[in-house]
Amino acid sequence: MTKVLDPTNEATPADIPRVTRPESLDGLTVGLLDISKPRGDRFLDRIEERLVERGLRVERFRKPTFTKPAPVDLRHEIATKCDVVIEALAD
């Protein structure tokens, strides 16, 4: 069991089991989530280029602000459209 600390002022860490990583990205849709930090989009642009070169499907998403968790509707959209997600945390 992995302890995940929530930066939104949780009282105790949540016990969240790790999700098994896929053996391959072939045939999967990769979501790229920009959390709205400066230059995160540049990082994801390059990741997208590399994934598309490999023939993968890519969906792009952006949080309204990095200071708050992603809205529920955005999280739902990502969960229903994507098999895996890469999140940009760059500054």
Backbone bond lengths (Angstrom), bond angles and torsions (degrees), N, CA, C in turn:
res aa  C-N    CA-C-N  psi(-1)  N-CA   C-N-CA  omega(-1)  CA-C   N-CA-C  phi
1 M - - - 1.448 - - 1.532 108.21 -
2 T 1.317 116.44 135.01 1.454 122.64 179.92 1.511 109.95 -100.36
3 K 1.304 116.65 137.14 1.462 121.05 174.06 1.521 107.88 -89.29
4 V 1.321 116.95 122.06 1.451 122.21 177.61 1.518 107.39 -112.48
5 L 1.326 116.35 123.07 1.455 120.43 178.62 1.517 109.21 -93.07
6 D 1.295 115.78 128.23 1.455 122.93 -179.78 1.526 107.99 -93.26
7 P 1.339 118.09 121.35 1.461 119.87 -177.63 1.533 113.87 -73.07
8 T 1.311 117.34 4.23 1.466 120.30 -178.64 1.517 112.07 -95.69
9 N 1.329 117.15 32.31 1.461 122.91 172.21 1.521 113.58 72.31
10 E 1.315 116.37 50.45 1.462 119.58 175.83 1.525 109.70 -77.06
11 A 1.298 117.04 151.70 1.463 121.82 -179.83 1.528 111.43 -79.44
12 T 1.340 116.74 -40.25 1.466 121.56 178.49 1.526 108.59 -137.11
13 P 1.328 116.96 147.95 1.465 119.71 179.36 1.525 111.53 -62.17
14 A 1.320 115.53 143.63 1.461 121.35 177.50 1.523 109.69 -84.12
15 D 1.324 117.39 138.83 1.460 122.37 173.71 1.518 107.66 -89.33
16 I 1.328 115.30 107.56 1.458 121.01 -177.34 1.524 108.22 -124.19
17 P 1.335 117.16 119.29 1.462 118.69 179.32 1.532 110.39 -69.16
18 R 1.325 116.17 145.80 1.459 120.40 177.30 1.515 110.04 -69.48
19 V 1.298 115.47 143.60 1.454 121.65 175.83 1.524 107.50 -85.50
20 T 1.307 116.71 137.68 1.454 120.82 178.50 1.518 109.59 -67.14
21 R 1.329 115.64 129.93 1.465 120.03 178.64 1.515 109.74 -74.49
22 P 1.337 116.95 145.03 1.464 118.72 176.29 1.526 110.02 -68.81
23 E 1.315 116.20 148.99 1.467 120.01 178.36 1.522 111.31 -68.44
24 S 1.334 116.21 -27.55 1.460 121.53 -178.23 1.527 108.71 -147.50
25 L 1.310 116.75 155.31 1.465 121.00 174.43 1.530 111.74 -92.30
26 D 1.313 117.12 -5.21 1.463 121.44 -179.00 1.524 110.72 -55.82
27 G 1.332 116.13 127.85 1.459 121.70 178.32 1.518 115.05 80.18
28 L 1.330 117.40 -1.90 1.466 120.74 -179.33 1.526 110.55 -98.55
29 T 1.314 115.70 158.41 1.458 121.21 173.44 1.522 108.04 -99.95
30 V 1.338 115.02 126.03 1.457 121.43 -178.52 1.527 108.62 -100.91
31 G 1.320 116.56 123.15 1.453 121.43 175.54 1.513 109.87 -92.39
32 L 1.322 116.59 136.65 1.462 122.24 176.23 1.517 107.50 -114.47
33 L 1.320 116.28 115.41 1.466 121.56 -176.30 1.515 110.04 -107.01
34 D 1.319 115.54 114.20 1.465 123.04 174.68 1.520 106.63 -89.05
35 I 1.328 117.28 120.19 1.467 119.61 -177.66 1.528 112.25 -87.57
36 S 1.328 117.40 7.23 1.469 124.15 176.37 1.522 113.91 78.17
37 K 1.324 117.25 23.62 1.460 120.55 171.20 1.525 107.23 -85.43
38 P 1.332 117.42 151.57 1.471 119.95 179.63 1.526 112.50 -55.08
39 R 1.310 115.78 135.12 1.465 125.73 177.39 1.521 115.36 68.25
40 G 1.309 118.25 3.65 1.462 120.12 175.62 1.513 111.19 -62.06
41 D 1.339 116.05 -34.56 1.461 120.10 179.15 1.526 111.47 -64.39
42 R 1.331 117.24 -35.53 1.470 120.36 178.05 1.523 110.79 -64.28
43 F 1.313 115.24 -43.19 1.464 120.44 177.67 1.530 109.97 -59.57
44 L 1.335 116.35 -48.15 1.466 120.16 -178.01 1.521 111.96 -69.17
45 D 1.336 118.02 -31.63 1.467 119.78 175.82 1.528 110.23 -58.27
46 R 1.310 116.00 -44.13 1.466 120.54 -179.11 1.529 111.00 -68.81
47 I 1.318 116.70 -41.53 1.472 119.96 177.03 1.524 109.46 -61.07
48 E 1.333 116.55 -44.18 1.469 119.95 179.39 1.522 110.74 -59.40
49 E 1.341 117.53 -44.66 1.468 120.57 178.42 1.520 110.98 -54.77
50 R 1.319 115.91 -47.55 1.466 120.58 -177.54 1.522 111.89 -65.47
51 L 1.337 117.14 -40.52 1.467 120.56 179.84 1.519 111.16 -67.56
52 V 1.326 116.88 -42.50 1.465 120.73 179.52 1.529 109.97 -65.15
53 E 1.336 117.59 -37.77 1.470 121.00 176.20 1.529 110.72 -57.44
54 R 1.331 116.39 -32.31 1.471 121.48 179.10 1.528 111.75 -83.66
55 G 1.333 117.18 -0.43 1.460 121.05 177.71 1.520 114.16 84.47
56 L 1.325 117.54 18.85 1.461 121.07 -178.50 1.519 111.44 -90.20
57 R 1.326 115.27 152.44 1.473 121.98 174.13 1.522 108.18 -83.76
58 V 1.345 114.84 136.17 1.459 120.21 -178.23 1.522 109.29 -129.87
59 E 1.327 116.11 135.28 1.468 123.46 173.42 1.527 107.24 -117.59
60 R 1.343 117.07 135.46 1.466 121.40 179.87 1.525 110.36 -105.96
61 F 1.338 115.15 141.79 1.461 122.67 178.59 1.516 108.92 -139.98
62 R 1.322 116.15 156.34 1.469 120.79 179.14 1.517 109.83 -143.20
63 K 1.329 115.24 129.82 1.463 120.06 173.65 1.532 108.59 -74.50
64 P 1.343 117.52 149.44 1.463 119.60 177.84 1.539 112.59 -63.99
65 T 1.324 117.16 -33.87 1.457 122.10 -179.64 1.519 109.75 -154.74
66 F 1.330 116.37 148.15 1.470 119.42 178.85 1.519 112.01 -79.28
67 T 1.316 117.68 -10.02 1.468 120.46 -175.42 1.521 114.20 -82.32
68 K 1.325 117.11 -8.32 1.467 120.60 -178.92 1.521 109.78 -134.34
69 P 1.335 117.13 156.78 1.470 119.18 174.93 1.533 110.94 -60.18
70 A 1.311 115.61 156.30 1.469 120.15 176.91 1.524 109.77 -60.41
71 P 1.333 117.26 139.82 1.463 120.01 177.39 1.532 111.45 -58.64
72 V 1.311 116.22 151.73 1.466 122.16 -177.72 1.523 111.59 -56.24
73 D 1.326 117.87 -42.53 1.464 119.50 -178.77 1.528 111.68 -64.98
74 L 1.317 117.93 -35.47 1.459 120.85 177.04 1.528 110.30 -68.46
75 R 1.308 117.41 -43.79 1.470 120.57 178.13 1.525 110.58 -61.28
76 H 1.329 116.59 -40.22 1.467 120.56 178.89 1.532 110.51 -64.43
77 E 1.325 116.82 -43.95 1.462 120.66 179.46 1.531 110.95 -60.43
78 I 1.325 116.08 -44.82 1.466 120.23 178.78 1.531 110.14 -61.82
79 A 1.321 116.44 -45.95 1.470 120.86 -177.65 1.521 112.34 -63.23
80 T 1.332 117.53 -33.53 1.465 119.80 -177.97 1.521 112.96 -85.54
81 K 1.339 118.64 -21.64 1.460 121.25 -177.13 1.530 114.21 -100.45
82 C 1.330 117.21 -19.62 1.468 119.49 -169.12 1.524 112.51 -123.02
83 D 1.330 114.13 150.11 1.461 120.74 175.44 1.521 111.01 -93.97
84 V 1.324 116.60 -34.10 1.463 122.87 177.61 1.528 108.26 -140.05
85 V 1.341 116.06 158.52 1.465 120.66 -177.47 1.521 109.96 -134.84
86 I 1.331 115.47 139.01 1.463 122.70 170.94 1.511 105.73 -114.89
87 E 1.324 115.76 130.04 1.467 121.33 -177.28 1.522 108.95 -111.87
88 A 1.338 116.70 131.02 1.469 120.83 180.00 1.513 110.15 -88.67
89 L 1.325 116.13 121.40 1.451 121.65 179.45 1.521 110.75 -113.92
90 A 1.310 118.10 10.65 1.472 122.41 -173.37 1.525 111.93 -69.80
91 D 1.315 114.43 154.10 1.463 123.47 171.68 1.498 107.89 -118.57
